[in-house]
Amino acid sequence: MISFGVYQNAAGQTSTPISGINHTFQVSLLPGISSSDSYSTSKISFNIIGGNNGAFHGIEIGTMFNSNRYDISGLQLSGLANINKQQASGVLLGGALNYTHQFSSGFMIGGVSNISLNETSGVLFAGGLNFTNNQLSGLMLSGVTNISKEAHGVTISPVNISQNHTGMQFGVLNVTENQEGTQIGLINFVGNETESTIIGMMSFVKGGRNNMDLWVTETGFINGGVRIGTERIYNVISIGYNTFHGNHLWQTGIGIGYHHQLKESGTGIESDLIYYNVNHDGKWTTKMSNNIQWRIHYTRSINGNLSLFTGPNFNISVSDENLSASHIPYTVHDRSLGSNRLRLWIGWSLGFQLY
């Protein structure tokens, strides 16, 4: 409740100028109960419970909260919240919250959140949330979410949300409207077409890849799937059925790949790595039944909507000893791994891609 009240009080910019009075030391019990007024500057500020002061350039400590009307710099420590209405620089350590109108340089470390309403440069660490309007440079690292309108540095969090991002972004879920630079996550959403590097297990890019594939391999699987992502870096999501081996043998796959465009339009070299779960008897197989496949393709356009791809693939299968392996034509390496079996072989893929 105290921090919320101080935050509300800090939300508006003060129009009263700084007094020009400088103190070496000031102490406050609560806002209004202080050795100095709230328009002067101090070098050392100590707030027994909390204080609403003018500015400091040095060190400020508050057992509960610190609040300042004007620019501050140096070291600021609080058990609960640091509230700064104008520019802050240095090291800000808040047990729950750091709030500033603008953070120019240094470190902001908040147990729950850091909030910088305007420009931010420096390093922000938060247990829960970093929120800034414009990250000019630096690092934003949080335990839950980074939110920014403009981000131009490095952002790392389970969830990153930004309107415009330039730089590097790492997360489980990344959501951006406009992306430039590198984005790495388990799931990525980009709202506009981009030539940036987008790497993930599932990347959805407006104006990017949205292709359908149909291909066969030496194992007898007939596979259908989609490719999403960008033109250079794409994801494959597939399902396949084998009519030649086993009893209702089917597989699901997910992978990531890279496309290198050759000089001639519509031709290229592709390389992707796909993980398959191979299922037996028409049901999802819970026993170990995995295949990792590395494909290398030459792809050539047949017309504007259809292309052909073909090339070798390299396979590693790890499956339960009791499961059938009749779909594996031969092995170049075969060994027991306890109750499982490791098999390696080289095969081929032939397929069509529909744009």
Buried (B, 14 or more C-beta within 10 A) or exposed (E): EEBEEBBEEBEEEBEEEBBEEBBEEBBBEBBEEBBBBBBBBBBBBBBBBBBBBBBBBBBBBBBBBBBBBBBBBBBBBBBBBBBBBBBBBBBBBBBBBBBBBBBBBBBBBBBBBBBBBEBBBBBBBBBBBBBBBBBBBBBBBBBBBBBBBBBBBBBBBBBBBBBBBBBBBBBEBBBBBBBBBBBBBEBBBBBEEBEBBBBBBBBBBEEBBEBEBBBBBBBBBBBEBBBBBBBBBBBBBBBBBBEEBBEEBBBBBBBBBBBEEEEEEEEBBBBBBBBBBBBBEEEEBEEBBBBBBBBBBEBBBEEEEEBBBBBEBBBBBBBBEEBBBEBBEEBEEBEEEEEBBBBBBEBEBBBBBEE
